[in-house]
Amino acid sequence: MTLKKEKLLKWLKYGAYVLAGGAVLCTAGYVFLNNPGMGKLQLRSHFRKDGLEKVGYDSAIAANWQAVIDFVTHWTRNHPYKCPICDKFHLGHRH
């Protein structure tokens, strides 16, 4: 391998590490620093469309982490909010 190709591969690998590190820092910042607001006082804040209860998370960190997992695995943007009915955190879509 020539010296130019080695340098290029080294810089590409370095760039990939920087991007991965930035993604980890952004994810950690969202999970630990996002403070979900209170949801609207309506039945759909606590119940799904089919009438079952939504999944409740005890802490904002758990709800934020689940929102990140949903975004990475299903490419859906869920936003956590605090339920005014049960005082737990649920995930919902912002339309």
CNS distance restraints for C-alpha pairs under 8 A (distance, minus, plus):
assign (resid   1 and name CA) (resid   5 and name CA) 6.51 0.50 0.50
assign (resid   1 and name CA) (resid   6 and name CA) 6.74 0.50 0.50
assign (resid   2 and name CA) (resid   6 and name CA) 6.38 0.50 0.50
assign (resid   3 and name CA) (resid   7 and name CA) 6.22 0.50 0.50
assign (resid   4 and name CA) (resid   8 and name CA) 6.13 0.50 0.50
assign (resid   5 and name CA) (resid   9 and name CA) 6.08 0.50 0.50
assign (resid   6 and name CA) (resid  10 and name CA) 6.07 0.50 0.50
assign (resid   7 and name CA) (resid  11 and name CA) 6.22 0.50 0.50
assign (resid   8 and name CA) (resid  12 and name CA) 6.12 0.50 0.50
assign (resid   9 and name CA) (resid  13 and name CA) 6.05 0.50 0.50
assign (resid  10 and name CA) (resid  14 and name CA) 6.14 0.50 0.50
assign (resid  11 and name CA) (resid  15 and name CA) 6.04 0.50 0.50
assign (resid  12 and name CA) (resid  16 and name CA) 6.21 0.50 0.50
assign (resid  13 and name CA) (resid  17 and name CA) 6.32 0.50 0.50
assign (resid  14 and name CA) (resid  18 and name CA) 6.28 0.50 0.50
assign (resid  15 and name CA) (resid  19 and name CA) 6.19 0.50 0.50
assign (resid  16 and name CA) (resid  20 and name CA) 6.12 0.50 0.50
assign (resid  17 and name CA) (resid  21 and name CA) 6.01 0.50 0.50
assign (resid  18 and name CA) (resid  22 and name CA) 6.07 0.50 0.50
assign (resid  19 and name CA) (resid  23 and name CA) 6.17 0.50 0.50
assign (resid  20 and name CA) (resid  24 and name CA) 6.27 0.50 0.50
assign (resid  21 and name CA) (resid  25 and name CA) 6.21 0.50 0.50
assign (resid  22 and name CA) (resid  26 and name CA) 6.11 0.50 0.50
assign (resid  23 and name CA) (resid  27 and name CA) 6.11 0.50 0.50
assign (resid  24 and name CA) (resid  28 and name CA) 6.11 0.50 0.50
assign (resid  25 and name CA) (resid  29 and name CA) 6.02 0.50 0.50
assign (resid  26 and name CA) (resid  30 and name CA) 6.18 0.50 0.50
assign (resid  27 and name CA) (resid  31 and name CA) 6.14 0.50 0.50
assign (resid  27 and name CA) (resid  68 and name CA) 7.28 0.50 0.50
assign (resid  28 and name CA) (resid  32 and name CA) 6.02 0.50 0.50
assign (resid  29 and name CA) (resid  33 and name CA) 5.45 0.50 0.50
assign (resid  29 and name CA) (resid  34 and name CA) 7.49 0.50 0.50
assign (resid  30 and name CA) (resid  34 and name CA) 5.26 0.50 0.50
assign (resid  30 and name CA) (resid  64 and name CA) 7.14 0.50 0.50
assign (resid  31 and name CA) (resid  61 and name CA) 5.63 0.50 0.50
assign (resid  31 and name CA) (resid  64 and name CA) 4.98 0.50 0.50
assign (resid  31 and name CA) (resid  65 and name CA) 5.54 0.50 0.50
assign (resid  31 and name CA) (resid  68 and name CA) 7.77 0.50 0.50
assign (resid  32 and name CA) (resid  61 and name CA) 5.97 0.50 0.50
assign (resid  32 and name CA) (resid  64 and name CA) 7.82 0.50 0.50
assign (resid  34 and name CA) (resid  60 and name CA) 7.96 0.50 0.50
assign (resid  34 and name CA) (resid  64 and name CA) 7.33 0.50 0.50
assign (resid  35 and name CA) (resid  60 and name CA) 6.96 0.50 0.50
assign (resid  36 and name CA) (resid  60 and name CA) 6.83 0.50 0.50
assign (resid  36 and name CA) (resid  79 and name CA) 7.94 0.50 0.50
assign (resid  36 and name CA) (resid  80 and name CA) 5.75 0.50 0.50
assign (resid  36 and name CA) (resid  81 and name CA) 4.87 0.50 0.50
assign (resid  36 and name CA) (resid  82 and name CA) 6.44 0.50 0.50
assign (resid  37 and name CA) (resid  80 and name CA) 7.96 0.50 0.50
assign (resid  37 and name CA) (resid  81 and name CA) 5.33 0.50 0.50
assign (resid  37 and name CA) (resid  82 and name CA) 5.99 0.50 0.50
assign (resid  38 and name CA) (resid  81 and name CA) 5.65 0.50 0.50
assign (resid  38 and name CA) (resid  82 and name CA) 4.62 0.50 0.50
assign (resid  38 and name CA) (resid  83 and name CA) 6.29 0.50 0.50
assign (resid  38 and name CA) (resid  84 and name CA) 6.62 0.50 0.50
assign (resid  39 and name CA) (resid  45 and name CA) 6.44 0.50 0.50
assign (resid  39 and name CA) (resid  81 and name CA) 5.57 0.50 0.50
assign (resid  39 and name CA) (resid  82 and name CA) 5.63 0.50 0.50
assign (resid  39 and name CA) (resid  83 and name CA) 5.48 0.50 0.50
assign (resid  39 and name CA) (resid  84 and name CA) 6.30 0.50 0.50
assign (resid  40 and name CA) (resid  45 and name CA) 6.50 0.50 0.50
assign (resid  40 and name CA) (resid  83 and name CA) 7.82 0.50 0.50
assign (resid  40 and name CA) (resid  84 and name CA) 7.17 0.50 0.50
assign (resid  41 and name CA) (resid  45 and name CA) 6.87 0.50 0.50
assign (resid  41 and name CA) (resid  83 and name CA) 7.99 0.50 0.50
assign (resid  41 and name CA) (resid  84 and name CA) 5.96 0.50 0.50
assign (resid  41 and name CA) (resid  85 and name CA) 7.41 0.50 0.50
assign (resid  42 and name CA) (resid  46 and name CA) 7.67 0.50 0.50
assign (resid  43 and name CA) (resid  47 and name CA) 5.98 0.50 0.50
assign (resid  44 and name CA) (resid  48 and name CA) 6.11 0.50 0.50
assign (resid  44 and name CA) (resid  49 and name CA) 7.20 0.50 0.50
assign (resid  45 and name CA) (resid  83 and name CA) 6.23 0.50 0.50
assign (resid  45 and name CA) (resid  84 and name CA) 7.75 0.50 0.50
assign (resid  45 and name CA) (resid  85 and name CA) 7.92 0.50 0.50
assign (resid  45 and name CA) (resid  90 and name CA) 7.99 0.50 0.50
assign (resid  46 and name CA) (resid  53 and name CA) 6.04 0.50 0.50
assign (resid  46 and name CA) (resid  54 and name CA) 5.88 0.50 0.50
assign (resid  46 and name CA) (resid  83 and name CA) 6.43 0.50 0.50
assign (resid  46 and name CA) (resid  85 and name CA) 6.71 0.50 0.50
assign (resid  46 and name CA) (resid  86 and name CA) 7.58 0.50 0.50
assign (resid  46 and name CA) (resid  90 and name CA) 7.68 0.50 0.50
assign (resid  47 and name CA) (resid  51 and name CA) 5.65 0.50 0.50
assign (resid  47 and name CA) (resid  52 and name CA) 5.58 0.50 0.50
assign (resid  47 and name CA) (resid  53 and name CA) 4.41 0.50 0.50
assign (resid  47 and name CA) (resid  54 and name CA) 5.41 0.50 0.50
assign (resid  48 and name CA) (resid  52 and name CA) 5.48 0.50 0.50
assign (resid  48 and name CA) (resid  53 and name CA) 5.95 0.50 0.50
assign (resid  48 and name CA) (resid  54 and name CA) 5.77 0.50 0.50
assign (resid  54 and name CA) (resid  90 and name CA) 6.65 0.50 0.50
assign (resid  55 and name CA) (resid  90 and name CA) 6.22 0.50 0.50
assign (resid  55 and name CA) (resid  91 and name CA) 7.85 0.50 0.50
assign (resid  56 and name CA) (resid  88 and name CA) 5.54 0.50 0.50
assign (resid  56 and name CA) (resid  89 and name CA) 5.48 0.50 0.50
assign (resid  56 and name CA) (resid  90 and name CA) 5.25 0.50 0.50
assign (resid  57 and name CA) (resid  62 and name CA) 6.19 0.50 0.50
assign (resid  57 and name CA) (resid  63 and name CA) 5.73 0.50 0.50
assign (resid  57 and name CA) (resid  88 and name CA) 5.69 0.50 0.50
assign (resid  57 and name CA) (resid  89 and name CA) 4.95 0.50 0.50
assign (resid  57 and name CA) (resid  90 and name CA) 6.36 0.50 0.50
assign (resid  58 and name CA) (resid  62 and name CA) 7.15 0.50 0.50
assign (resid  58 and name CA) (resid  63 and name CA) 7.96 0.50 0.50
assign (resid  58 and name CA) (resid  88 and name CA) 5.48 0.50 0.50
assign (resid  58 and name CA) (resid  89 and name CA) 6.42 0.50 0.50
assign (resid  59 and name CA) (resid  63 and name CA) 6.54 0.50 0.50
assign (resid  59 and name CA) (resid  88 and name CA) 7.26 0.50 0.50
assign (resid  59 and name CA) (resid  89 and name CA) 6.73 0.50 0.50
assign (resid  60 and name CA) (resid  64 and name CA) 6.00 0.50 0.50
assign (resid  60 and name CA) (resid  80 and name CA) 7.60 0.50 0.50
assign (resid  60 and name CA) (resid  89 and name CA) 6.48 0.50 0.50
assign (resid  61 and name CA) (resid  65 and name CA) 6.01 0.50 0.50
assign (resid  62 and name CA) (resid  66 and name CA) 6.20 0.50 0.50
assign (resid  63 and name CA) (resid  67 and name CA) 6.24 0.50 0.50
assign (resid  63 and name CA) (resid  80 and name CA) 5.88 0.50 0.50
assign (resid  63 and name CA) (resid  89 and name CA) 6.31 0.50 0.50
assign (resid  63 and name CA) (resid  90 and name CA) 6.82 0.50 0.50
assign (resid  63 and name CA) (resid  91 and name CA) 6.96 0.50 0.50
assign (resid  64 and name CA) (resid  68 and name CA) 6.38 0.50 0.50
assign (resid  64 and name CA) (resid  79 and name CA) 7.72 0.50 0.50
assign (resid  64 and name CA) (resid  80 and name CA) 6.33 0.50 0.50
assign (resid  65 and name CA) (resid  69 and name CA) 6.28 0.50 0.50
assign (resid  66 and name CA) (resid  70 and name CA) 6.07 0.50 0.50
assign (resid  67 and name CA) (resid  71 and name CA) 6.18 0.50 0.50
assign (resid  67 and name CA) (resid  77 and name CA) 7.17 0.50 0.50
assign (resid  67 and name CA) (resid  78 and name CA) 5.45 0.50 0.50
assign (resid  67 and name CA) (resid  79 and name CA) 6.47 0.50 0.50
assign (resid  67 and name CA) (resid  80 and name CA) 7.09 0.50 0.50
assign (resid  67 and name CA) (resid  91 and name CA) 7.13 0.50 0.50
assign (resid  68 and name CA) (resid  72 and name CA) 6.23 0.50 0.50
assign (resid  69 and name CA) (resid  73 and name CA) 6.00 0.50 0.50
assign (resid  70 and name CA) (resid  74 and name CA) 5.35 0.50 0.50
assign (resid  70 and name CA) (resid  75 and name CA) 6.56 0.50 0.50
assign (resid  70 and name CA) (resid  76 and name CA) 6.09 0.50 0.50
assign (resid  70 and name CA) (resid  77 and name CA) 7.39 0.50 0.50
assign (resid  70 and name CA) (resid  78 and name CA) 7.27 0.50 0.50
assign (resid  71 and name CA) (resid  75 and name CA) 4.35 0.50 0.50
assign (resid  71 and name CA) (resid  76 and name CA) 4.85 0.50 0.50
assign (resid  71 and name CA) (resid  77 and name CA) 5.68 0.50 0.50
assign (resid  71 and name CA) (resid  78 and name CA) 7.34 0.50 0.50
assign (resid  72 and name CA) (resid  76 and name CA) 7.96 0.50 0.50
assign (resid  77 and name CA) (resid  93 and name CA) 6.67 0.50 0.50
assign (resid  78 and name CA) (resid  91 and name CA) 5.69 0.50 0.50
assign (resid  78 and name CA) (resid  92 and name CA) 5.25 0.50 0.50
assign (resid  78 and name CA) (resid  93 and name CA) 5.06 0.50 0.50
assign (resid  78 and name CA) (resid  94 and name CA) 7.51 0.50 0.50
assign (resid  79 and name CA) (resid  91 and name CA) 5.36 0.50 0.50
assign (resid  79 and name CA) (resid  92 and name CA) 5.32 0.50 0.50
assign (resid  79 and name CA) (resid  93 and name CA) 6.00 0.50 0.50
assign (resid  79 and name CA) (resid  94 and name CA) 7.06 0.50 0.50
assign (resid  80 and name CA) (resid  89 and name CA) 6.30 0.50 0.50
assign (resid  80 and name CA) (resid  90 and name CA) 5.49 0.50 0.50
assign (resid  80 and name CA) (resid  91 and name CA) 4.35 0.50 0.50
assign (resid  80 and name CA) (resid  92 and name CA) 6.27 0.50 0.50
assign (resid  81 and name CA) (resid  89 and name CA) 5.42 0.50 0.50
assign (resid  81 and name CA) (resid  90 and name CA) 5.61 0.50 0.50
assign (resid  81 and name CA) (resid  91 and name CA) 6.37 0.50 0.50
assign (resid  81 and name CA) (resid  92 and name CA) 7.45 0.50 0.50
assign (resid  82 and name CA) (resid  87 and name CA) 6.11 0.50 0.50
assign (resid  82 and name CA) (resid  88 and name CA) 5.71 0.50 0.50
assign (resid  82 and name CA) (resid  89 and name CA) 4.40 0.50 0.50
assign (resid  82 and name CA) (resid  90 and name CA) 6.42 0.50 0.50
assign (resid  83 and name CA) (resid  87 and name CA) 5.09 0.50 0.50
assign (resid  83 and name CA) (resid  88 and name CA) 5.56 0.50 0.50
assign (resid  83 and name CA) (resid  89 and name CA) 5.77 0.50 0.50
assign (resid  83 and name CA) (resid  90 and name CA) 6.60 0.50 0.50
